[in-house]
Amino acid sequence: MLGDLFGNMEEKQQEMRKRLATITVEGSAGDGAVTVKANANREILNISIKKESFNPDDLEQLEDLILVATNRALEEAMAVEAGEAANLLKDMMPPGLGNLFGG
């Protein structure tokens, strides 16, 4: 029974990874001065910088904004991934046990 239940788990995980690659999330910092887009696989897709929003001589400020925006995007991606993983586990449970882990 467990073989049937978890036998196609690797296939389901690959499907989930493909789905996550199509979900875009973003994080921003400095009131939109820096925006980082990522997919839900936690891969950075794009970094946008509005140069008029910061002092070009203050590279430390720009580095901080990029760091904050990147971390926000990755946190969002991780939340989406966790939700998808919970759905995957719920869908794999036998009928009536889908809420076993609080789902």
C-alpha positions as a LaTeX table, in Angstrom:
\begin{tabular}{lrrr}
\hline
Residue & $x$ (\AA) & $y$ (\AA) & $z$ (\AA) \\
\hline
Met1 & 0.00 & 0.00 & 0.00 \\
Leu2 & 2.76 & 2.45 & 0.88 \\
Gly3 & 4.46 & 1.61 & $-2.39$ \\
Asp4 & 1.33 & 2.70 & $-4.24$ \\
Leu5 & 0.93 & 5.76 & $-2.03$ \\
Phe6 & 4.48 & 7.05 & $-2.43$ \\
Gly7 & 5.52 & 5.24 & $-5.61$ \\
Asn8 & 5.02 & 8.23 & $-7.85$ \\
Met9 & 6.27 & 10.81 & $-5.35$ \\
Glu10 & 9.36 & 11.63 & $-7.41$ \\
Glu11 & 7.17 & 12.21 & $-10.46$ \\
Lys12 & 4.83 & 14.43 & $-8.40$ \\
Gln13 & 7.81 & 16.41 & $-7.09$ \\
Gln14 & 9.07 & 16.98 & $-10.64$ \\
Glu15 & 5.61 & 18.18 & $-11.67$ \\
Met16 & 5.56 & 20.51 & $-8.67$ \\
Arg17 & 9.01 & 21.92 & $-9.60$ \\
Lys18 & 7.77 & 22.61 & $-13.14$ \\
Arg19 & 4.71 & 24.36 & $-11.73$ \\
Leu20 & 6.83 & 26.39 & $-9.31$ \\
Ala21 & 9.03 & 27.54 & $-12.18$ \\
Thr22 & 6.00 & 29.22 & $-13.74$ \\
Ile23 & 5.02 & 31.15 & $-10.59$ \\
Thr24 & 6.66 & 34.57 & $-10.33$ \\
Val25 & 7.10 & 36.38 & $-7.03$ \\
Glu26 & 8.80 & 39.65 & $-6.24$ \\
Gly27 & 10.30 & 41.62 & $-3.44$ \\
Ser28 & 11.09 & 45.28 & $-3.33$ \\
Ala29 & 12.95 & 47.72 & $-1.12$ \\
Gly30 & 13.36 & 51.46 & $-0.83$ \\
Asp31 & 9.77 & 52.20 & $-1.87$ \\
Gly32 & 10.33 & 50.36 & $-5.14$ \\
Ala33 & 13.85 & 51.62 & $-5.80$ \\
Val34 & 14.92 & 47.99 & $-6.18$ \\
Thr35 & 12.65 & 45.16 & $-7.28$ \\
Val36 & 13.73 & 41.54 & $-7.49$ \\
Lys37 & 11.68 & 38.96 & $-9.38$ \\
Ala38 & 12.11 & 35.27 & $-8.75$ \\
Asn39 & 10.20 & 32.11 & $-9.43$ \\
Ala40 & 8.82 & 29.86 & $-6.72$ \\
Asn41 & 11.82 & 27.54 & $-7.21$ \\
Arg42 & 13.82 & 30.37 & $-5.60$ \\
Glu43 & 15.65 & 31.29 & $-8.80$ \\
Ile44 & 16.28 & 35.01 & $-9.35$ \\
Leu45 & 14.81 & 36.08 & $-12.70$ \\
Asn46 & 15.37 & 39.83 & $-12.75$ \\
Ile47 & 16.63 & 42.77 & $-10.71$ \\
Ser48 & 15.30 & 46.24 & $-11.50$ \\
Ile49 & 16.93 & 49.38 & $-10.13$ \\
Lys50 & 15.46 & 52.87 & $-10.40$ \\
Lys51 & 18.64 & 54.90 & $-10.46$ \\
Glu52 & 16.79 & 58.13 & $-9.68$ \\
Ser53 & 15.70 & 56.65 & $-6.34$ \\
Phe54 & 19.13 & 56.59 & $-4.68$ \\
Asn55 & 22.44 & 58.39 & $-4.59$ \\
Pro56 & 24.76 & 56.74 & $-7.16$ \\
Asp57 & 27.75 & 57.58 & $-4.94$ \\
Asp58 & 26.29 & 55.52 & $-2.09$ \\
Leu59 & 26.95 & 51.96 & $-3.27$ \\
Glu60 & 26.41 & 50.60 & 0.23 \\
Gln61 & 22.81 & 51.84 & 0.14 \\
Leu62 & 22.26 & 50.16 & $-3.23$ \\
Glu63 & 23.80 & 46.90 & $-1.98$ \\
Asp64 & 21.52 & 47.00 & 1.07 \\
Leu65 & 18.43 & 47.60 & $-1.07$ \\
Ile66 & 19.34 & 44.71 & $-3.39$ \\
Leu67 & 19.90 & 42.44 & $-0.40$ \\
Val68 & 16.57 & 43.35 & 1.22 \\
Ala69 & 14.59 & 43.02 & $-2.02$ \\
Thr70 & 16.23 & 39.68 & $-2.81$ \\
Asn71 & 15.49 & 38.27 & 0.63 \\
Arg72 & 11.87 & 39.41 & 0.38 \\
Ala73 & 11.46 & 37.73 & $-3.01$ \\
Leu74 & 13.04 & 34.51 & $-1.75$ \\
Glu75 & 10.82 & 34.52 & 1.36 \\
Glu76 & 7.76 & 34.84 & $-0.86$ \\
Ala77 & 9.03 & 32.04 & $-3.10$ \\
Met78 & 9.59 & 29.83 & $-0.08$ \\
Ala79 & 6.05 & 30.47 & 1.16 \\
Val80 & 4.58 & 29.53 & $-2.23$ \\
Glu81 & 6.76 & 26.41 & $-2.37$ \\
Ala82 & 5.65 & 25.37 & 1.13 \\
Gly83 & 2.00 & 25.75 & 0.14 \\
Glu84 & 2.51 & 23.68 & $-2.99$ \\
Ala85 & 4.35 & 20.98 & $-1.01$ \\
Ala86 & 1.52 & 20.85 & 1.54 \\
Asn87 & $-0.99$ & 20.45 & $-1.28$ \\
Leu88 & 1.12 & 17.68 & $-2.80$ \\
Leu89 & 1.19 & 15.75 & 0.47 \\
Lys90 & $-2.52$ & 16.32 & 1.03 \\
Asp91 & $-3.33$ & 15.03 & $-2.45$ \\
Met92 & $-1.23$ & 11.92 & $-1.88$ \\
Met93 & $-2.99$ & 10.97 & 1.36 \\
Pro94 & $-5.76$ & 8.37 & 1.24 \\
Pro95 & $-9.32$ & 9.77 & 1.32 \\
Gly96 & $-10.22$ & 11.09 & 4.75 \\
Leu97 & $-6.60$ & 11.62 & 5.83 \\
Gly98 & $-5.92$ & 14.75 & 3.79 \\
Asn99 & $-6.22$ & 16.99 & 6.87 \\
Leu100 & $-4.02$ & 14.76 & 9.03 \\
Phe101 & $-1.23$ & 17.36 & 9.20 \\
Gly102 & $-3.48$ & 20.35 & 9.77 \\
Gly103 & $-4.11$ & 21.08 & 6.09 \\
\hline
\end{tabular}
